[in-house]
Amino acid sequence: MKKLATFALLAIAVTGCGSSSSSDAPSAPAKLPQASAVSAAPRATVKMRAVAGKNGLKVAVKLEHFKLAPNMVGKAPVPGMGHLHFMLDGGKFDTPRYAGANGMLGKKLGVTGAYSPAVAPYIDYSHLPPGHYTLVCMLANNNHTPTGVEAKQTIVVR
């Protein structure tokens, strides 16, 4: 039984959220990772505040019972630790053009068009056309799998 648990954790640790291809060619949207057996601490919460400005958004999150762990990205899941995945309109705006440094990190990880990863409790989107947007912030395990904890907000950019 212990070998099975070790194998399962090893399989989870090897699973990532994309390749490290450095091609500048646009890639197809990546598929979101599947849920993991290890998730956030049972009481983990995320609250989000997005402020719309001209052609952009400034977003900050508040976390409880969940610790951002930048040095653990890509490693095995640890309950209550991980990073964030932001998704604006289903990932449509999660590219370097709109999500800046987070979009560049997403490109490096091969998840452009799916979500923007973040190791800090904020993200800025710019160059957005006027309109209504849906923003989701998900708590992610170290290995990029979702914890099932998220916040969602509808925003109007003028």
Rosetta constraint file for C-alpha pairs under 8 A:
AtomPair CA 1 CA 5 HARMONIC 6.39 0.50
AtomPair CA 2 CA 6 HARMONIC 6.17 0.50
AtomPair CA 3 CA 7 HARMONIC 6.05 0.50
AtomPair CA 4 CA 8 HARMONIC 6.12 0.50
AtomPair CA 5 CA 9 HARMONIC 6.24 0.50
AtomPair CA 6 CA 10 HARMONIC 6.11 0.50
AtomPair CA 7 CA 11 HARMONIC 6.07 0.50
AtomPair CA 8 CA 12 HARMONIC 6.24 0.50
AtomPair CA 9 CA 13 HARMONIC 6.13 0.50
AtomPair CA 9 CA 76 HARMONIC 6.96 0.50
AtomPair CA 10 CA 14 HARMONIC 6.19 0.50
AtomPair CA 10 CA 76 HARMONIC 7.64 0.50
AtomPair CA 11 CA 15 HARMONIC 6.32 0.50
AtomPair CA 12 CA 36 HARMONIC 7.56 0.50
AtomPair CA 12 CA 76 HARMONIC 6.70 0.50
AtomPair CA 12 CA 77 HARMONIC 7.86 0.50
AtomPair CA 12 CA 143 HARMONIC 7.12 0.50
AtomPair CA 13 CA 74 HARMONIC 7.17 0.50
AtomPair CA 13 CA 75 HARMONIC 5.62 0.50
AtomPair CA 13 CA 76 HARMONIC 4.49 0.50
AtomPair CA 13 CA 77 HARMONIC 7.30 0.50
AtomPair CA 13 CA 143 HARMONIC 6.11 0.50
AtomPair CA 15 CA 143 HARMONIC 6.89 0.50
AtomPair CA 16 CA 33 HARMONIC 7.91 0.50
AtomPair CA 16 CA 74 HARMONIC 6.48 0.50
AtomPair CA 16 CA 143 HARMONIC 5.83 0.50
AtomPair CA 16 CA 144 HARMONIC 6.51 0.50
AtomPair CA 17 CA 32 HARMONIC 7.46 0.50
AtomPair CA 17 CA 33 HARMONIC 6.34 0.50
AtomPair CA 17 CA 109 HARMONIC 6.56 0.50
AtomPair CA 17 CA 110 HARMONIC 7.06 0.50
AtomPair CA 17 CA 111 HARMONIC 6.83 0.50
AtomPair CA 17 CA 143 HARMONIC 7.44 0.50
AtomPair CA 17 CA 144 HARMONIC 5.93 0.50
AtomPair CA 17 CA 145 HARMONIC 7.92 0.50
AtomPair CA 18 CA 30 HARMONIC 7.34 0.50
AtomPair CA 18 CA 109 HARMONIC 5.15 0.50
AtomPair CA 18 CA 110 HARMONIC 4.50 0.50
AtomPair CA 18 CA 111 HARMONIC 6.17 0.50
AtomPair CA 19 CA 108 HARMONIC 7.55 0.50
AtomPair CA 19 CA 109 HARMONIC 5.67 0.50
AtomPair CA 19 CA 110 HARMONIC 5.19 0.50
AtomPair CA 20 CA 108 HARMONIC 5.47 0.50
AtomPair CA 20 CA 109 HARMONIC 5.39 0.50
AtomPair CA 20 CA 110 HARMONIC 6.37 0.50
AtomPair CA 21 CA 108 HARMONIC 6.70 0.50
AtomPair CA 21 CA 109 HARMONIC 7.79 0.50
AtomPair CA 21 CA 110 HARMONIC 7.08 0.50
AtomPair CA 22 CA 108 HARMONIC 6.69 0.50
AtomPair CA 27 CA 110 HARMONIC 7.77 0.50
AtomPair CA 27 CA 112 HARMONIC 7.10 0.50
AtomPair CA 28 CA 112 HARMONIC 7.72 0.50
AtomPair CA 28 CA 113 HARMONIC 7.41 0.50
AtomPair CA 29 CA 111 HARMONIC 6.40 0.50
AtomPair CA 29 CA 112 HARMONIC 5.88 0.50
AtomPair CA 29 CA 113 HARMONIC 4.65 0.50
AtomPair CA 29 CA 114 HARMONIC 5.45 0.50
AtomPair CA 30 CA 110 HARMONIC 6.69 0.50
AtomPair CA 30 CA 111 HARMONIC 4.86 0.50
AtomPair CA 30 CA 112 HARMONIC 6.71 0.50
AtomPair CA 30 CA 113 HARMONIC 6.83 0.50
AtomPair CA 30 CA 114 HARMONIC 5.59 0.50
AtomPair CA 31 CA 111 HARMONIC 7.62 0.50
AtomPair CA 31 CA 114 HARMONIC 6.80 0.50
AtomPair CA 32 CA 114 HARMONIC 6.80 0.50
AtomPair CA 32 CA 145 HARMONIC 7.94 0.50
AtomPair CA 33 CA 144 HARMONIC 6.73 0.50
AtomPair CA 33 CA 145 HARMONIC 5.15 0.50
AtomPair CA 33 CA 146 HARMONIC 7.04 0.50
AtomPair CA 34 CA 145 HARMONIC 5.92 0.50
AtomPair CA 34 CA 146 HARMONIC 6.99 0.50
AtomPair CA 35 CA 145 HARMONIC 5.47 0.50
AtomPair CA 35 CA 146 HARMONIC 5.35 0.50
AtomPair CA 35 CA 147 HARMONIC 6.75 0.50
AtomPair CA 35 CA 148 HARMONIC 7.57 0.50
AtomPair CA 36 CA 145 HARMONIC 5.80 0.50
AtomPair CA 36 CA 146 HARMONIC 6.89 0.50
AtomPair CA 36 CA 147 HARMONIC 7.16 0.50
AtomPair CA 38 CA 77 HARMONIC 6.30 0.50
AtomPair CA 38 CA 78 HARMONIC 7.14 0.50
AtomPair CA 38 CA 79 HARMONIC 6.31 0.50
AtomPair CA 38 CA 141 HARMONIC 7.77 0.50
AtomPair CA 38 CA 147 HARMONIC 7.56 0.50
AtomPair CA 39 CA 77 HARMONIC 7.65 0.50
AtomPair CA 39 CA 78 HARMONIC 7.79 0.50
AtomPair CA 39 CA 79 HARMONIC 5.63 0.50
AtomPair CA 39 CA 80 HARMONIC 7.29 0.50
AtomPair CA 39 CA 141 HARMONIC 6.65 0.50
AtomPair CA 39 CA 146 HARMONIC 7.49 0.50
AtomPair CA 39 CA 147 HARMONIC 4.53 0.50
AtomPair CA 39 CA 148 HARMONIC 7.39 0.50
AtomPair CA 40 CA 44 HARMONIC 6.09 0.50
AtomPair CA 40 CA 66 HARMONIC 6.84 0.50
AtomPair CA 40 CA 78 HARMONIC 7.96 0.50
AtomPair CA 40 CA 79 HARMONIC 4.94 0.50
AtomPair CA 40 CA 80 HARMONIC 4.44 0.50
AtomPair CA 40 CA 81 HARMONIC 6.81 0.50
AtomPair CA 40 CA 139 HARMONIC 7.52 0.50
AtomPair CA 40 CA 140 HARMONIC 7.94 0.50
AtomPair CA 40 CA 141 HARMONIC 7.16 0.50
AtomPair CA 40 CA 147 HARMONIC 5.38 0.50
AtomPair CA 40 CA 148 HARMONIC 7.88 0.50
AtomPair CA 40 CA 149 HARMONIC 7.51 0.50
AtomPair CA 41 CA 65 HARMONIC 6.45 0.50
AtomPair CA 41 CA 66 HARMONIC 6.75 0.50
AtomPair CA 41 CA 79 HARMONIC 5.31 0.50
AtomPair CA 41 CA 80 HARMONIC 4.33 0.50
AtomPair CA 43 CA 64 HARMONIC 7.71 0.50
AtomPair CA 43 CA 65 HARMONIC 6.12 0.50
AtomPair CA 44 CA 63 HARMONIC 7.36 0.50
AtomPair CA 44 CA 64 HARMONIC 5.51 0.50
AtomPair CA 44 CA 65 HARMONIC 4.56 0.50
AtomPair CA 44 CA 66 HARMONIC 5.49 0.50
AtomPair CA 44 CA 80 HARMONIC 7.05 0.50
AtomPair CA 44 CA 149 HARMONIC 7.23 0.50
AtomPair CA 45 CA 63 HARMONIC 5.81 0.50
AtomPair CA 45 CA 64 HARMONIC 5.23 0.50
AtomPair CA 45 CA 65 HARMONIC 6.78 0.50
AtomPair CA 45 CA 66 HARMONIC 7.34 0.50
AtomPair CA 45 CA 149 HARMONIC 6.62 0.50
AtomPair CA 45 CA 150 HARMONIC 7.56 0.50
AtomPair CA 46 CA 61 HARMONIC 6.57 0.50
AtomPair CA 46 CA 62 HARMONIC 5.71 0.50
AtomPair CA 46 CA 63 HARMONIC 4.73 0.50
AtomPair CA 46 CA 64 HARMONIC 6.60 0.50
AtomPair CA 46 CA 137 HARMONIC 7.82 0.50
AtomPair CA 46 CA 138 HARMONIC 7.93 0.50
AtomPair CA 46 CA 139 HARMONIC 7.51 0.50
AtomPair CA 46 CA 149 HARMONIC 7.22 0.50
AtomPair CA 46 CA 150 HARMONIC 6.27 0.50
AtomPair CA 46 CA 151 HARMONIC 6.05 0.50
AtomPair CA 47 CA 61 HARMONIC 5.47 0.50
AtomPair CA 47 CA 62 HARMONIC 5.12 0.50
AtomPair CA 47 CA 63 HARMONIC 6.57 0.50
AtomPair CA 47 CA 151 HARMONIC 6.02 0.50
AtomPair CA 48 CA 59 HARMONIC 7.03 0.50
AtomPair CA 48 CA 60 HARMONIC 5.88 0.50
AtomPair CA 48 CA 61 HARMONIC 4.35 0.50
AtomPair CA 48 CA 62 HARMONIC 6.42 0.50
AtomPair CA 48 CA 137 HARMONIC 7.42 0.50
AtomPair CA 48 CA 151 HARMONIC 6.33 0.50
AtomPair CA 48 CA 152 HARMONIC 7.58 0.50
AtomPair CA 48 CA 153 HARMONIC 7.61 0.50
AtomPair CA 49 CA 59 HARMONIC 5.68 0.50
AtomPair CA 49 CA 60 HARMONIC 5.40 0.50
AtomPair CA 49 CA 61 HARMONIC 6.21 0.50
AtomPair CA 50 CA 57 HARMONIC 6.36 0.50
AtomPair CA 50 CA 58 HARMONIC 5.65 0.50
AtomPair CA 50 CA 59 HARMONIC 4.25 0.50
AtomPair CA 50 CA 60 HARMONIC 6.49 0.50
AtomPair CA 50 CA 153 HARMONIC 7.76 0.50
AtomPair CA 50 CA 155 HARMONIC 7.32 0.50
AtomPair CA 51 CA 57 HARMONIC 5.59 0.50
AtomPair CA 51 CA 58 HARMONIC 5.29 0.50
AtomPair CA 51 CA 59 HARMONIC 6.36 0.50
AtomPair CA 51 CA 155 HARMONIC 7.96 0.50
AtomPair CA 52 CA 56 HARMONIC 5.87 0.50
AtomPair CA 52 CA 57 HARMONIC 4.48 0.50
AtomPair CA 52 CA 58 HARMONIC 6.52 0.50
AtomPair CA 52 CA 155 HARMONIC 7.00 0.50
AtomPair CA 52 CA 156 HARMONIC 6.77 0.50
AtomPair CA 52 CA 157 HARMONIC 5.57 0.50
AtomPair CA 52 CA 158 HARMONIC 7.88 0.50
AtomPair CA 53 CA 57 HARMONIC 5.88 0.50
AtomPair CA 53 CA 58 HARMONIC 7.71 0.50
AtomPair CA 53 CA 157 HARMONIC 6.69 0.50
AtomPair CA 53 CA 158 HARMONIC 7.40 0.50
AtomPair CA 54 CA 157 HARMONIC 6.80 0.50
AtomPair CA 54 CA 158 HARMONIC 6.07 0.50
AtomPair CA 55 CA 126 HARMONIC 5.86 0.50
AtomPair CA 55 CA 127 HARMONIC 5.18 0.50
AtomPair CA 55 CA 128 HARMONIC 4.68 0.50
AtomPair CA 55 CA 129 HARMONIC 6.00 0.50
AtomPair CA 55 CA 130 HARMONIC 6.59 0.50
AtomPair CA 55 CA 157 HARMONIC 6.31 0.50
AtomPair CA 55 CA 158 HARMONIC 6.73 0.50
AtomPair CA 56 CA 124 HARMONIC 7.36 0.50
AtomPair CA 56 CA 125 HARMONIC 5.24 0.50
AtomPair CA 56 CA 126 HARMONIC 4.17 0.50
AtomPair CA 56 CA 127 HARMONIC 6.05 0.50
AtomPair CA 56 CA 128 HARMONIC 5.48 0.50
AtomPair CA 56 CA 157 HARMONIC 6.72 0.50
AtomPair CA 57 CA 124 HARMONIC 5.65 0.50
AtomPair CA 57 CA 125 HARMONIC 5.04 0.50
AtomPair CA 57 CA 126 HARMONIC 6.52 0.50
AtomPair CA 57 CA 157 HARMONIC 7.66 0.50
AtomPair CA 58 CA 122 HARMONIC 7.64 0.50
AtomPair CA 58 CA 123 HARMONIC 6.33 0.50
AtomPair CA 58 CA 124 HARMONIC 4.63 0.50
AtomPair CA 58 CA 125 HARMONIC 6.59 0.50
AtomPair CA 59 CA 122 HARMONIC 5.40 0.50
AtomPair CA 59 CA 123 HARMONIC 5.30 0.50
AtomPair CA 59 CA 124 HARMONIC 6.04 0.50
AtomPair CA 60 CA 121 HARMONIC 5.86 0.50
AtomPair CA 60 CA 122 HARMONIC 4.32 0.50
AtomPair CA 60 CA 123 HARMONIC 6.74 0.50
AtomPair CA 61 CA 121 HARMONIC 5.24 0.50
AtomPair CA 61 CA 122 HARMONIC 6.05 0.50
AtomPair CA 62 CA 121 HARMONIC 7.01 0.50
AtomPair CA 63 CA 67 HARMONIC 7.56 0.50
AtomPair CA 65 CA 80 HARMONIC 6.40 0.50
AtomPair CA 66 CA 80 HARMONIC 4.61 0.50
AtomPair CA 66 CA 81 HARMONIC 5.57 0.50
AtomPair CA 66 CA 82 HARMONIC 7.56 0.50
AtomPair CA 67 CA 80 HARMONIC 6.18 0.50
AtomPair CA 67 CA 81 HARMONIC 4.78 0.50
AtomPair CA 67 CA 82 HARMONIC 6.51 0.50
AtomPair CA 67 CA 83 HARMONIC 7.85 0.50
AtomPair CA 68 CA 81 HARMONIC 5.88 0.50
AtomPair CA 68 CA 82 HARMONIC 5.22 0.50
AtomPair CA 68 CA 83 HARMONIC 5.13 0.50
AtomPair CA 68 CA 84 HARMONIC 7.87 0.50
AtomPair CA 68 CA 119 HARMONIC 6.21 0.50
AtomPair CA 68 CA 120 HARMONIC 7.02 0.50
AtomPair CA 69 CA 73 HARMONIC 6.99 0.50
AtomPair CA 69 CA 81 HARMONIC 6.07 0.50
AtomPair CA 69 CA 82 HARMONIC 5.28 0.50
AtomPair CA 69 CA 83 HARMONIC 6.31 0.50
AtomPair CA 69 CA 119 HARMONIC 6.95 0.50
AtomPair CA 69 CA 142 HARMONIC 7.74 0.50
AtomPair CA 70 CA 82 HARMONIC 7.52 0.50
AtomPair CA 70 CA 83 HARMONIC 6.98 0.50
AtomPair CA 70 CA 119 HARMONIC 5.30 0.50
AtomPair CA 72 CA 76 HARMONIC 7.86 0.50
AtomPair CA 72 CA 82 HARMONIC 7.07 0.50
AtomPair CA 72 CA 142 HARMONIC 5.81 0.50
AtomPair CA 73 CA 82 HARMONIC 6.94 0.50
AtomPair CA 73 CA 83 HARMONIC 7.31 0.50
AtomPair CA 73 CA 142 HARMONIC 4.75 0.50
AtomPair CA 73 CA 143 HARMONIC 6.36 0.50
AtomPair CA 73 CA 144 HARMONIC 7.63 0.50
AtomPair CA 74 CA 142 HARMONIC 5.42 0.50
AtomPair CA 74 CA 143 HARMONIC 4.52 0.50
AtomPair CA 74 CA 144 HARMONIC 6.91 0.50
AtomPair CA 75 CA 142 HARMONIC 5.49 0.50
AtomPair CA 75 CA 143 HARMONIC 5.47 0.50
AtomPair CA 76 CA 142 HARMONIC 6.05 0.50
AtomPair CA 76 CA 143 HARMONIC 5.84 0.50
AtomPair CA 77 CA 81 HARMONIC 7.52 0.50
AtomPair CA 77 CA 82 HARMONIC 7.49 0.50
AtomPair CA 77 CA 141 HARMONIC 5.39 0.50
AtomPair CA 77 CA 142 HARMONIC 5.01 0.50
AtomPair CA 77 CA 143 HARMONIC 6.01 0.50
AtomPair CA 78 CA 82 HARMONIC 7.49 0.50
AtomPair CA 78 CA 141 HARMONIC 7.18 0.50
AtomPair CA 78 CA 142 HARMONIC 7.13 0.50
AtomPair CA 79 CA 141 HARMONIC 7.79 0.50
AtomPair CA 81 CA 141 HARMONIC 6.58 0.50
AtomPair CA 81 CA 142 HARMONIC 6.97 0.50
AtomPair CA 82 CA 139 HARMONIC 7.12 0.50
AtomPair CA 82 CA 140 HARMONIC 5.59 0.50
AtomPair CA 82 CA 141 HARMONIC 4.57 0.50
AtomPair CA 82 CA 142 HARMONIC 4.52 0.50
AtomPair CA 83 CA 117 HARMONIC 7.37 0.50
AtomPair CA 83 CA 118 HARMONIC 6.12 0.50
AtomPair CA 83 CA 119 HARMONIC 5.18 0.50
AtomPair CA 83 CA 120 HARMONIC 7.69 0.50
AtomPair CA 83 CA 139 HARMONIC 6.18 0.50
AtomPair CA 83 CA 140 HARMONIC 5.30 0.50
AtomPair CA 83 CA 141 HARMONIC 6.56 0.50
AtomPair CA 83 CA 142 HARMONIC 6.60 0.50
AtomPair CA 83 CA 144 HARMONIC 7.90 0.50
AtomPair CA 84 CA 117 HARMONIC 5.72 0.50
AtomPair CA 84 CA 118 HARMONIC 5.00 0.50
AtomPair CA 84 CA 119 HARMONIC 6.34 0.50
AtomPair CA 84 CA 120 HARMONIC 7.79 0.50
AtomPair CA 84 CA 121 HARMONIC 7.66 0.50
AtomPair CA 84 CA 137 HARMONIC 6.66 0.50
AtomPair CA 84 CA 138 HARMONIC 5.71 0.50
AtomPair CA 84 CA 139 HARMONIC 4.94 0.50
AtomPair CA 84 CA 140 HARMONIC 5.47 0.50
AtomPair CA 85 CA 115 HARMONIC 5.93 0.50
AtomPair CA 85 CA 116 HARMONIC 5.55 0.50
AtomPair CA 85 CA 117 HARMONIC 4.54 0.50
AtomPair CA 85 CA 118 HARMONIC 6.16 0.50
AtomPair CA 85 CA 137 HARMONIC 5.72 0.50
AtomPair CA 85 CA 138 HARMONIC 5.11 0.50
AtomPair CA 85 CA 139 HARMONIC 6.50 0.50
AtomPair CA 85 CA 140 HARMONIC 6.46 0.50
AtomPair CA 86 CA 94 HARMONIC 7.92 0.50
AtomPair CA 86 CA 115 HARMONIC 5.52 0.50
AtomPair CA 86 CA 116 HARMONIC 5.04 0.50
AtomPair CA 86 CA 117 HARMONIC 6.30 0.50
AtomPair CA 86 CA 118 HARMONIC 7.43 0.50
AtomPair CA 86 CA 123 HARMONIC 7.99 0.50
AtomPair CA 86 CA 135 HARMONIC 7.14 0.50
AtomPair CA 86 CA 136 HARMONIC 5.73 0.50
AtomPair CA 86 CA 137 HARMONIC 4.54 0.50
AtomPair CA 86 CA 138 HARMONIC 6.40 0.50
AtomPair CA 87 CA 91 HARMONIC 4.91 0.50
AtomPair CA 87 CA 93 HARMONIC 7.77 0.50
AtomPair CA 87 CA 94 HARMONIC 6.54 0.50
AtomPair CA 87 CA 114 HARMONIC 6.97 0.50
AtomPair CA 87 CA 115 HARMONIC 4.68 0.50
AtomPair CA 87 CA 116 HARMONIC 6.32 0.50
AtomPair CA 87 CA 135 HARMONIC 5.74 0.50
AtomPair CA 87 CA 136 HARMONIC 5.14 0.50
AtomPair CA 87 CA 137 HARMONIC 6.46 0.50
AtomPair CA 88 CA 92 HARMONIC 6.46 0.50
AtomPair CA 88 CA 93 HARMONIC 5.65 0.50
AtomPair CA 88 CA 94 HARMONIC 6.44 0.50
AtomPair CA 88 CA 115 HARMONIC 7.51 0.50
AtomPair CA 88 CA 133 HARMONIC 6.86 0.50
AtomPair CA 88 CA 134 HARMONIC 5.88 0.50
AtomPair CA 88 CA 135 HARMONIC 4.54 0.50
AtomPair CA 88 CA 136 HARMONIC 6.49 0.50
AtomPair CA 89 CA 93 HARMONIC 6.76 0.50
AtomPair CA 89 CA 133 HARMONIC 5.90 0.50
AtomPair CA 89 CA 134 HARMONIC 5.16 0.50
AtomPair CA 89 CA 135 HARMONIC 6.27 0.50
AtomPair CA 90 CA 114 HARMONIC 6.87 0.50
AtomPair CA 90 CA 115 HARMONIC 7.72 0.50
AtomPair CA 90 CA 134 HARMONIC 7.86 0.50
AtomPair CA 91 CA 112 HARMONIC 7.78 0.50
AtomPair CA 91 CA 113 HARMONIC 4.71 0.50
AtomPair CA 91 CA 114 HARMONIC 4.35 0.50
AtomPair CA 91 CA 115 HARMONIC 5.04 0.50
AtomPair CA 91 CA 116 HARMONIC 7.79 0.50
AtomPair CA 92 CA 113 HARMONIC 5.38 0.50
AtomPair CA 92 CA 114 HARMONIC 7.21 0.50
AtomPair CA 93 CA 98 HARMONIC 5.74 0.50
AtomPair CA 93 CA 99 HARMONIC 6.95 0.50
AtomPair CA 93 CA 113 HARMONIC 6.74 0.50
AtomPair CA 94 CA 98 HARMONIC 6.42 0.50
AtomPair CA 94 CA 99 HARMONIC 5.58 0.50
AtomPair CA 94 CA 103 HARMONIC 5.69 0.50
AtomPair CA 94 CA 106 HARMONIC 7.75 0.50
AtomPair CA 94 CA 112 HARMONIC 6.11 0.50
AtomPair CA 94 CA 113 HARMONIC 5.13 0.50
AtomPair CA 94 CA 114 HARMONIC 6.55 0.50
AtomPair CA 94 CA 115 HARMONIC 5.37 0.50
AtomPair CA 94 CA 116 HARMONIC 5.37 0.50
AtomPair CA 95 CA 99 HARMONIC 5.62 0.50
AtomPair CA 95 CA 100 HARMONIC 7.40 0.50
AtomPair CA 95 CA 103 HARMONIC 4.49 0.50
AtomPair CA 95 CA 104 HARMONIC 7.05 0.50
AtomPair CA 95 CA 106 HARMONIC 7.29 0.50
AtomPair CA 95 CA 107 HARMONIC 7.22 0.50
AtomPair CA 95 CA 112 HARMONIC 5.42 0.50
AtomPair CA 95 CA 113 HARMONIC 5.95 0.50
AtomPair CA 95 CA 116 HARMONIC 7.47 0.50
AtomPair CA 96 CA 100 HARMONIC 4.75 0.50
AtomPair CA 96 CA 101 HARMONIC 6.69 0.50
AtomPair CA 96 CA 102 HARMONIC 7.13 0.50
AtomPair CA 96 CA 103 HARMONIC 3.96 0.50
AtomPair CA 96 CA 104 HARMONIC 4.94 0.50
AtomPair CA 96 CA 106 HARMONIC 7.96 0.50
AtomPair CA 96 CA 107 HARMONIC 7.35 0.50
AtomPair CA 97 CA 103 HARMONIC 7.29 0.50
AtomPair CA 97 CA 126 HARMONIC 7.66 0.50
AtomPair CA 97 CA 127 HARMONIC 7.39 0.50
AtomPair CA 98 CA 103 HARMONIC 7.16 0.50
AtomPair CA 98 CA 125 HARMONIC 5.20 0.50
AtomPair CA 98 CA 126 HARMONIC 5.06 0.50
AtomPair CA 98 CA 127 HARMONIC 5.88 0.50
AtomPair CA 98 CA 128 HARMONIC 6.83 0.50
AtomPair CA 99 CA 103 HARMONIC 4.60 0.50
AtomPair CA 99 CA 104 HARMONIC 7.75 0.50
AtomPair CA 99 CA 116 HARMONIC 7.03 0.50
AtomPair CA 99 CA 123 HARMONIC 7.41 0.50
AtomPair CA 99 CA 124 HARMONIC 6.28 0.50
AtomPair CA 99 CA 125 HARMONIC 4.73 0.50
AtomPair CA 99 CA 126 HARMONIC 6.73 0.50
AtomPair CA 100 CA 104 HARMONIC 6.30 0.50
AtomPair CA 100 CA 124 HARMONIC 7.35 0.50
AtomPair CA 100 CA 125 HARMONIC 6.97 0.50
AtomPair CA 100 CA 126 HARMONIC 7.71 0.50
AtomPair CA 101 CA 105 HARMONIC 6.22 0.50
AtomPair CA 102 CA 106 HARMONIC 6.18 0.50
AtomPair CA 102 CA 116 HARMONIC 5.42 0.50
AtomPair CA 102 CA 117 HARMONIC 5.94 0.50
AtomPair CA 102 CA 118 HARMONIC 6.16 0.50
AtomPair CA 102 CA 123 HARMONIC 7.23 0.50
AtomPair CA 103 CA 107 HARMONIC 6.16 0.50
AtomPair CA 103 CA 112 HARMONIC 6.81 0.50
AtomPair CA 103 CA 116 HARMONIC 5.48 0.50
AtomPair CA 103 CA 117 HARMONIC 7.65 0.50
AtomPair CA 104 CA 108 HARMONIC 6.23 0.50
AtomPair CA 105 CA 109 HARMONIC 6.22 0.50
AtomPair CA 105 CA 116 HARMONIC 7.39 0.50
AtomPair CA 105 CA 117 HARMONIC 6.81 0.50
AtomPair CA 106 CA 110 HARMONIC 6.02 0.50
AtomPair CA 106 CA 111 HARMONIC 5.03 0.50
AtomPair CA 106 CA 112 HARMONIC 5.20 0.50
AtomPair CA 106 CA 115 HARMONIC 7.00 0.50
AtomPair CA 106 CA 116 HARMONIC 5.38 0.50
AtomPair CA 106 CA 117 HARMONIC 6.00 0.50
AtomPair CA 107 CA 111 HARMONIC 5.90 0.50
AtomPair CA 107 CA 112 HARMONIC 4.95 0.50
AtomPair CA 111 CA 115 HARMONIC 6.32 0.50
AtomPair CA 111 CA 116 HARMONIC 7.57 0.50
AtomPair CA 112 CA 116 HARMONIC 7.33 0.50
AtomPair CA 118 CA 122 HARMONIC 7.45 0.50
AtomPair CA 118 CA 123 HARMONIC 7.38 0.50
AtomPair CA 128 CA 157 HARMONIC 7.49 0.50
AtomPair CA 129 CA 157 HARMONIC 7.35 0.50
AtomPair CA 129 CA 158 HARMONIC 7.80 0.50
AtomPair CA 130 CA 156 HARMONIC 7.42 0.50
AtomPair CA 130 CA 157 HARMONIC 4.91 0.50
AtomPair CA 130 CA 158 HARMONIC 4.63 0.50
AtomPair CA 131 CA 156 HARMONIC 5.65 0.50
AtomPair CA 131 CA 157 HARMONIC 5.31 0.50
AtomPair CA 131 CA 158 HARMONIC 6.48 0.50
AtomPair CA 132 CA 154 HARMONIC 6.95 0.50
AtomPair CA 132 CA 155 HARMONIC 5.72 0.50
AtomPair CA 132 CA 156 HARMONIC 4.50 0.50
AtomPair CA 132 CA 157 HARMONIC 6.40 0.50
AtomPair CA 133 CA 154 HARMONIC 5.59 0.50
AtomPair CA 133 CA 155 HARMONIC 5.19 0.50
AtomPair CA 133 CA 156 HARMONIC 6.25 0.50
AtomPair CA 133 CA 157 HARMONIC 7.66 0.50
AtomPair CA 134 CA 152 HARMONIC 7.09 0.50
AtomPair CA 134 CA 153 HARMONIC 5.79 0.50
AtomPair CA 134 CA 154 HARMONIC 4.48 0.50
AtomPair CA 134 CA 155 HARMONIC 6.33 0.50
AtomPair CA 135 CA 152 HARMONIC 5.69 0.50
AtomPair CA 135 CA 153 HARMONIC 5.33 0.50
AtomPair CA 135 CA 154 HARMONIC 6.26 0.50
AtomPair CA 135 CA 155 HARMONIC 7.49 0.50
AtomPair CA 136 CA 150 HARMONIC 6.79 0.50
AtomPair CA 136 CA 151 HARMONIC 5.68 0.50
AtomPair CA 136 CA 152 HARMONIC 4.44 0.50
AtomPair CA 136 CA 153 HARMONIC 6.57 0.50
AtomPair CA 137 CA 150 HARMONIC 5.46 0.50
AtomPair CA 137 CA 151 HARMONIC 5.29 0.50
AtomPair CA 137 CA 152 HARMONIC 6.51 0.50
AtomPair CA 138 CA 146 HARMONIC 6.92 0.50
AtomPair CA 138 CA 147 HARMONIC 7.60 0.50
AtomPair CA 138 CA 148 HARMONIC 7.38 0.50
AtomPair CA 138 CA 149 HARMONIC 5.96 0.50
AtomPair CA 138 CA 150 HARMONIC 4.23 0.50
AtomPair CA 138 CA 151 HARMONIC 6.61 0.50
AtomPair CA 139 CA 146 HARMONIC 6.34 0.50
AtomPair CA 139 CA 147 HARMONIC 5.79 0.50
AtomPair CA 139 CA 148 HARMONIC 7.21 0.50
AtomPair CA 139 CA 149 HARMONIC 5.65 0.50
AtomPair CA 139 CA 150 HARMONIC 6.11 0.50
AtomPair CA 140 CA 144 HARMONIC 5.36 0.50
AtomPair CA 140 CA 145 HARMONIC 5.61 0.50
AtomPair CA 140 CA 146 HARMONIC 4.57 0.50
AtomPair CA 140 CA 147 HARMONIC 5.46 0.50
AtomPair CA 141 CA 145 HARMONIC 5.35 0.50
AtomPair CA 141 CA 146 HARMONIC 6.13 0.50
AtomPair CA 141 CA 147 HARMONIC 6.20 0.50
